[in-house]
Amino acid sequence: MSMSGRKGRVQRNVMATIIQDAAILVLLRDLPGIGTKPEVLLVKRRSERGFEAGAYSFPGGVLEPTDCLPAALALSPGVTDAEAGLRMPDVEPSSRALGFWIAALRQTFAEADLLLARYGDGRLWEPSANDLRTLVWQRRAWQQGHTNFPNMMHELERWLATDLLVYFAHGITPETVSPRFSTRCFLTRVPSSVSALPETALAVDQLWLTAEAALQHHASGDLQLTEIAAKILQLLEPFPHAESAMHHHLRLQHVEML
């Protein structure tokens, strides 16, 4: 083999071993009626490459440098960087740990059209029709590179509801798969008062299904799931409602390793 050929193979092997930090948010919503289990939101991304593309998973993406900027961390009055560092002790510095909470909410807004935020007085933000129109414009400006997510939030004068998220699992892509991700997984219950935007940007499709139904469709070949999504759905399947799933994982002294 030529020197250039060996060099190219080494470069590809190095790229394959690079592990990118990422975050996903599992959105749960309870259904009316007795005996009905909660549904989860599954999204399929438009991109053919990149983070968990080509199959259904949960809103999420890679950790970006802007997620850890002071302007981004200031958007999280409900979770401090010290608290995030205690929950994620393997991440240093603690400000980087809090960045995963920011990334999960950022990508949920980008892919699932939901912005979990609070007013300055701590009340959960219930966007009006005019607010939703403003958000559509703001998101377009963000995606076109005219602003970034932290600046957009500061312009809106809204704070991220990081306190609604429970960090419950951590998955690392196998060595045989490329690209590889170290994914921090969060769980939350979607408040009934939160409205989605009237259009979807990064997700080509969205499905609300119970964990049981999603796994059944996956087993029959009707629904393609990422490996990490299938593992998370198996964890959530036994729980009768969203609150019980969140309470269980909040009480655990450790996170699930996927």
Contacts in CASP RR format, 6 or more apart in sequence:
PFRMAT RR
TARGET T0000
AUTHOR 0000-0000-0000
METHOD contacts of the structure
MODEL  1
MSMSGRKGRVQRNVMATIIQDAAILVLLRDLPGIGTKPEVLLVKRRSERG
FEAGAYSFPGGVLEPTDCLPAALALSPGVTDAEAGLRMPDVEPSSRALGF
WIAALRQTFAEADLLLARYGDGRLWEPSANDLRTLVWQRRAWQQGHTNFP
NMMHELERWLATDLLVYFAHGITPETVSPRFSTRCFLTRVPSSVSALPET
ALAVDQLWLTAEAALQHHASGDLQLTEIAAKILQLLEPFPHAESAMHHHL
RLQHVEML
1 9 0 8 1.000
15 178 0 8 1.000
15 179 0 8 1.000
16 175 0 8 1.000
16 178 0 8 1.000
16 179 0 8 1.000
16 180 0 8 1.000
17 175 0 8 1.000
17 180 0 8 1.000
18 179 0 8 1.000
18 180 0 8 1.000
19 172 0 8 1.000
19 173 0 8 1.000
19 180 0 8 1.000
19 181 0 8 1.000
19 182 0 8 1.000
20 51 0 8 1.000
20 62 0 8 1.000
20 63 0 8 1.000
20 179 0 8 1.000
20 180 0 8 1.000
20 181 0 8 1.000
20 182 0 8 1.000
21 62 0 8 1.000
21 63 0 8 1.000
21 100 0 8 1.000
21 181 0 8 1.000
21 182 0 8 1.000
21 184 0 8 1.000
22 51 0 8 1.000
22 60 0 8 1.000
22 61 0 8 1.000
22 62 0 8 1.000
22 63 0 8 1.000
22 103 0 8 1.000
22 181 0 8 1.000
22 182 0 8 1.000
22 183 0 8 1.000
22 184 0 8 1.000
23 60 0 8 1.000
23 61 0 8 1.000
23 63 0 8 1.000
23 99 0 8 1.000
23 100 0 8 1.000
23 101 0 8 1.000
23 103 0 8 1.000
23 104 0 8 1.000
23 107 0 8 1.000
23 183 0 8 1.000
23 184 0 8 1.000
23 185 0 8 1.000
23 186 0 8 1.000
24 52 0 8 1.000
24 57 0 8 1.000
24 58 0 8 1.000
24 59 0 8 1.000
24 60 0 8 1.000
24 61 0 8 1.000
24 104 0 8 1.000
24 107 0 8 1.000
24 183 0 8 1.000
24 184 0 8 1.000
24 185 0 8 1.000
24 186 0 8 1.000
24 228 0 8 1.000
25 58 0 8 1.000
25 59 0 8 1.000
25 60 0 8 1.000
25 104 0 8 1.000
25 105 0 8 1.000
25 107 0 8 1.000
25 108 0 8 1.000
25 165 0 8 1.000
25 186 0 8 1.000
25 187 0 8 1.000
25 188 0 8 1.000
26 40 0 8 1.000
26 41 0 8 1.000
26 58 0 8 1.000
26 185 0 8 1.000
26 186 0 8 1.000
26 187 0 8 1.000
26 188 0 8 1.000
26 232 0 8 1.000
26 236 0 8 1.000
27 40 0 8 1.000
27 41 0 8 1.000
27 58 0 8 1.000
27 59 0 8 1.000
27 108 0 8 1.000
27 112 0 8 1.000
27 114 0 8 1.000
27 188 0 8 1.000
27 189 0 8 1.000
27 190 0 8 1.000
28 38 0 8 1.000
28 39 0 8 1.000
28 40 0 8 1.000
28 187 0 8 1.000
28 188 0 8 1.000
28 189 0 8 1.000
28 190 0 8 1.000
28 236 0 8 1.000
28 242 0 8 1.000
28 245 0 8 1.000
28 246 0 8 1.000
29 38 0 8 1.000
29 39 0 8 1.000
29 41 0 8 1.000
29 189 0 8 1.000
29 190 0 8 1.000
29 192 0 8 1.000
29 208 0 8 1.000
29 242 0 8 1.000
30 36 0 8 1.000
30 38 0 8 1.000
30 189 0 8 1.000
30 241 0 8 1.000
30 242 0 8 1.000
30 243 0 8 1.000
31 37 0 8 1.000
31 38 0 8 1.000
31 39 0 8 1.000
35 240 0 8 1.000
36 210 0 8 1.000
37 210 0 8 1.000
37 211 0 8 1.000
37 212 0 8 1.000
37 237 0 8 1.000
37 239 0 8 1.000
37 240 0 8 1.000
37 241 0 8 1.000
38 189 0 8 1.000
38 210 0 8 1.000
38 236 0 8 1.000
38 239 0 8 1.000
38 241 0 8 1.000
38 242 0 8 1.000
38 245 0 8 1.000
39 208 0 8 1.000
39 209 0 8 1.000
39 210 0 8 1.000
40 58 0 8 1.000
40 208 0 8 1.000
40 209 0 8 1.000
40 210 0 8 1.000
40 211 0 8 1.000
40 214 0 8 1.000
40 233 0 8 1.000
40 236 0 8 1.000
41 58 0 8 1.000
41 59 0 8 1.000
41 112 0 8 1.000
41 190 0 8 1.000
41 206 0 8 1.000
41 207 0 8 1.000
41 208 0 8 1.000
42 56 0 8 1.000
42 57 0 8 1.000
42 58 0 8 1.000
42 206 0 8 1.000
42 207 0 8 1.000
42 208 0 8 1.000
42 209 0 8 1.000
42 214 0 8 1.000
42 225 0 8 1.000
42 229 0 8 1.000
43 56 0 8 1.000
43 57 0 8 1.000
43 58 0 8 1.000
43 59 0 8 1.000
43 111 0 8 1.000
43 112 0 8 1.000
43 203 0 8 1.000
43 205 0 8 1.000
43 206 0 8 1.000
43 207 0 8 1.000
44 54 0 8 1.000
44 55 0 8 1.000
44 56 0 8 1.000
44 57 0 8 1.000
44 203 0 8 1.000
44 204 0 8 1.000
44 205 0 8 1.000
44 206 0 8 1.000
45 51 0 8 1.000
45 52 0 8 1.000
45 53 0 8 1.000
45 54 0 8 1.000
45 57 0 8 1.000
45 111 0 8 1.000
45 202 0 8 1.000
45 203 0 8 1.000
45 204 0 8 1.000
46 202 0 8 1.000
46 203 0 8 1.000
46 204 0 8 1.000
47 53 0 8 1.000
47 202 0 8 1.000
48 54 0 8 1.000
50 179 0 8 1.000
51 60 0 8 1.000
51 61 0 8 1.000
51 62 0 8 1.000
51 181 0 8 1.000
52 60 0 8 1.000
52 61 0 8 1.000
52 181 0 8 1.000
52 226 0 8 1.000
52 228 0 8 1.000
52 229 0 8 1.000
54 224 0 8 1.000
55 224 0 8 1.000
55 225 0 8 1.000
55 226 0 8 1.000
55 229 0 8 1.000
56 205 0 8 1.000
56 207 0 8 1.000
56 214 0 8 1.000
56 223 0 8 1.000
56 224 0 8 1.000
56 225 0 8 1.000
56 226 0 8 1.000
56 229 0 8 1.000
57 225 0 8 1.000
57 226 0 8 1.000
57 228 0 8 1.000
57 229 0 8 1.000
58 185 0 8 1.000
58 229 0 8 1.000
58 232 0 8 1.000
59 104 0 8 1.000
59 107 0 8 1.000
59 108 0 8 1.000
59 110 0 8 1.000
59 111 0 8 1.000
59 112 0 8 1.000
59 203 0 8 1.000
60 103 0 8 1.000
60 104 0 8 1.000
60 107 0 8 1.000
60 108 0 8 1.000
60 111 0 8 1.000
61 103 0 8 1.000
61 107 0 8 1.000
62 103 0 8 1.000
62 181 0 8 1.000
63 96 0 8 1.000
63 99 0 8 1.000
63 100 0 8 1.000
63 103 0 8 1.000
64 103 0 8 1.000
64 106 0 8 1.000
66 72 0 8 1.000
66 148 0 8 1.000
66 149 0 8 1.000
66 150 0 8 1.000
67 99 0 8 1.000
67 100 0 8 1.000
67 102 0 8 1.000
67 103 0 8 1.000
67 106 0 8 1.000
67 149 0 8 1.000
68 95 0 8 1.000
68 96 0 8 1.000
68 98 0 8 1.000
68 99 0 8 1.000
68 102 0 8 1.000
69 150 0 8 1.000
71 150 0 8 1.000
71 151 0 8 1.000
71 154 0 8 1.000
72 99 0 8 1.000
72 102 0 8 1.000
72 149 0 8 1.000
72 150 0 8 1.000
73 81 0 8 1.000
73 95 0 8 1.000
73 98 0 8 1.000
73 99 0 8 1.000
73 102 0 8 1.000
74 150 0 8 1.000
75 102 0 8 1.000
75 150 0 8 1.000
75 153 0 8 1.000
75 154 0 8 1.000
75 159 0 8 1.000
75 160 0 8 1.000
75 162 0 8 1.000
76 98 0 8 1.000
76 101 0 8 1.000
76 102 0 8 1.000
76 159 0 8 1.000
76 160 0 8 1.000
76 162 0 8 1.000
77 118 0 8 1.000
77 122 0 8 1.000
77 159 0 8 1.000
78 161 0 8 1.000
78 162 0 8 1.000
78 163 0 8 1.000
79 98 0 8 1.000
79 101 0 8 1.000
79 162 0 8 1.000
79 163 0 8 1.000
79 165 0 8 1.000
80 98 0 8 1.000
81 93 0 8 1.000
81 94 0 8 1.000
81 95 0 8 1.000
81 97 0 8 1.000
81 98 0 8 1.000
82 94 0 8 1.000
84 94 0 8 1.000
84 97 0 8 1.000
84 98 0 8 1.000
84 99 0 8 1.000
84 100 0 8 1.000
84 101 0 8 1.000
85 91 0 8 1.000
85 94 0 8 1.000
85 97 0 8 1.000
85 98 0 8 1.000
86 94 0 8 1.000
87 97 0 8 1.000
87 167 0 8 1.000
88 97 0 8 1.000
88 100 0 8 1.000
88 167 0 8 1.000
88 184 0 8 1.000
91 97 0 8 1.000
91 100 0 8 1.000
98 162 0 8 1.000
100 167 0 8 1.000
100 184 0 8 1.000
100 186 0 8 1.000
101 160 0 8 1.000
101 162 0 8 1.000
101 165 0 8 1.000
101 167 0 8 1.000
101 186 0 8 1.000
102 149 0 8 1.000
102 150 0 8 1.000
102 160 0 8 1.000
102 162 0 8 1.000
104 165 0 8 1.000
104 184 0 8 1.000
104 186 0 8 1.000
105 115 0 8 1.000
105 116 0 8 1.000
105 160 0 8 1.000
105 161 0 8 1.000
105 162 0 8 1.000
105 165 0 8 1.000
106 149 0 8 1.000
108 114 0 8 1.000
108 115 0 8 1.000
108 116 0 8 1.000
109 115 0 8 1.000
109 139 0 8 1.000
109 149 0 8 1.000
110 139 0 8 1.000
110 143 0 8 1.000
110 201 0 8 1.000
110 202 0 8 1.000
111 200 0 8 1.000
111 201 0 8 1.000
111 202 0 8 1.000
111 203 0 8 1.000
112 196 0 8 1.000
112 203 0 8 1.000
112 206 0 8 1.000
113 196 0 8 1.000
113 197 0 8 1.000
113 198 0 8 1.000
113 199 0 8 1.000
113 200 0 8 1.000
113 201 0 8 1.000
114 190 0 8 1.000
114 194 0 8 1.000
114 196 0 8 1.000
114 197 0 8 1.000
115 125 0 8 1.000
115 127 0 8 1.000
115 135 0 8 1.000
115 158 0 8 1.000
115 194 0 8 1.000
116 160 0 8 1.000
116 161 0 8 1.000
116 164 0 8 1.000
116 188 0 8 1.000
116 191 0 8 1.000
116 194 0 8 1.000
117 124 0 8 1.000
117 125 0 8 1.000
117 153 0 8 1.000
117 156 0 8 1.000
117 158 0 8 1.000
117 159 0 8 1.000
117 160 0 8 1.000
117 161 0 8 1.000
118 124 0 8 1.000
118 125 0 8 1.000
118 158 0 8 1.000
118 159 0 8 1.000
118 160 0 8 1.000
118 161 0 8 1.000
119 125 0 8 1.000
119 158 0 8 1.000
119 159 0 8 1.000
120 157 0 8 1.000
120 158 0 8 1.000
120 159 0 8 1.000
122 159 0 8 1.000
124 161 0 8 1.000
124 191 0 8 1.000
124 193 0 8 1.000
124 194 0 8 1.000
125 158 0 8 1.000
125 161 0 8 1.000
125 194 0 8 1.000
126 193 0 8 1.000
126 194 0 8 1.000
126 195 0 8 1.000
127 135 0 8 1.000
127 194 0 8 1.000
127 195 0 8 1.000
132 195 0 8 1.000
132 197 0 8 1.000
132 198 0 8 1.000
134 156 0 8 1.000
135 156 0 8 1.000
135 197 0 8 1.000
136 197 0 8 1.000
136 198 0 8 1.000
136 199 0 8 1.000
138 147 0 8 1.000
138 152 0 8 1.000
138 155 0 8 1.000
138 156 0 8 1.000
139 152 0 8 1.000
139 197 0 8 1.000
139 201 0 8 1.000
141 147 0 8 1.000
141 152 0 8 1.000
142 148 0 8 1.000
142 149 0 8 1.000
142 152 0 8 1.000
143 201 0 8 1.000
147 155 0 8 1.000
153 159 0 8 1.000
153 160 0 8 1.000
164 188 0 8 1.000
164 189 0 8 1.000
164 191 0 8 1.000
165 186 0 8 1.000
165 187 0 8 1.000
165 188 0 8 1.000
166 186 0 8 1.000
166 187 0 8 1.000
166 188 0 8 1.000
166 246 0 8 1.000
166 249 0 8 1.000
166 250 0 8 1.000
167 184 0 8 1.000
167 185 0 8 1.000
167 186 0 8 1.000
167 255 0 8 1.000
168 185 0 8 1.000
168 186 0 8 1.000
168 187 0 8 1.000
168 249 0 8 1.000
168 250 0 8 1.000
168 252 0 8 1.000
168 255 0 8 1.000
168 256 0 8 1.000
169 184 0 8 1.000
169 185 0 8 1.000
169 232 0 8 1.000
169 235 0 8 1.000
169 249 0 8 1.000
169 255 0 8 1.000
169 256 0 8 1.000
169 257 0 8 1.000
169 258 0 8 1.000
170 182 0 8 1.000
170 183 0 8 1.000
170 184 0 8 1.000
170 185 0 8 1.000
170 255 0 8 1.000
170 256 0 8 1.000
170 257 0 8 1.000
170 258 0 8 1.000
171 181 0 8 1.000
171 182 0 8 1.000
171 183 0 8 1.000
171 185 0 8 1.000
171 228 0 8 1.000
171 257 0 8 1.000
171 258 0 8 1.000
172 180 0 8 1.000
172 181 0 8 1.000
172 182 0 8 1.000
172 183 0 8 1.000
172 258 0 8 1.000
173 179 0 8 1.000
173 180 0 8 1.000
173 181 0 8 1.000
173 182 0 8 1.000
173 183 0 8 1.000
174 180 0 8 1.000
183 228 0 8 1.000
183 258 0 8 1.000
185 228 0 8 1.000
185 232 0 8 1.000
185 255 0 8 1.000
185 256 0 8 1.000
185 258 0 8 1.000
187 245 0 8 1.000
187 246 0 8 1.000
187 249 0 8 1.000
188 246 0 8 1.000
189 242 0 8 1.000
189 243 0 8 1.000
189 246 0 8 1.000
200 206 0 8 1.000
207 214 0 8 1.000
207 223 0 8 1.000
209 217 0 8 1.000
211 233 0 8 1.000
211 234 0 8 1.000
211 236 0 8 1.000
211 237 0 8 1.000
212 237 0 8 1.000
214 223 0 8 1.000
214 225 0 8 1.000
214 233 0 8 1.000
215 230 0 8 1.000
215 233 0 8 1.000
215 234 0 8 1.000
215 237 0 8 1.000
217 223 0 8 1.000
218 224 0 8 1.000
218 225 0 8 1.000
218 230 0 8 1.000
218 233 0 8 1.000
225 233 0 8 1.000
228 258 0 8 1.000
231 258 0 8 1.000
232 258 0 8 1.000
235 256 0 8 1.000
236 245 0 8 1.000
239 245 0 8 1.000
239 248 0 8 1.000
249 255 0 8 1.000
249 256 0 8 1.000
END
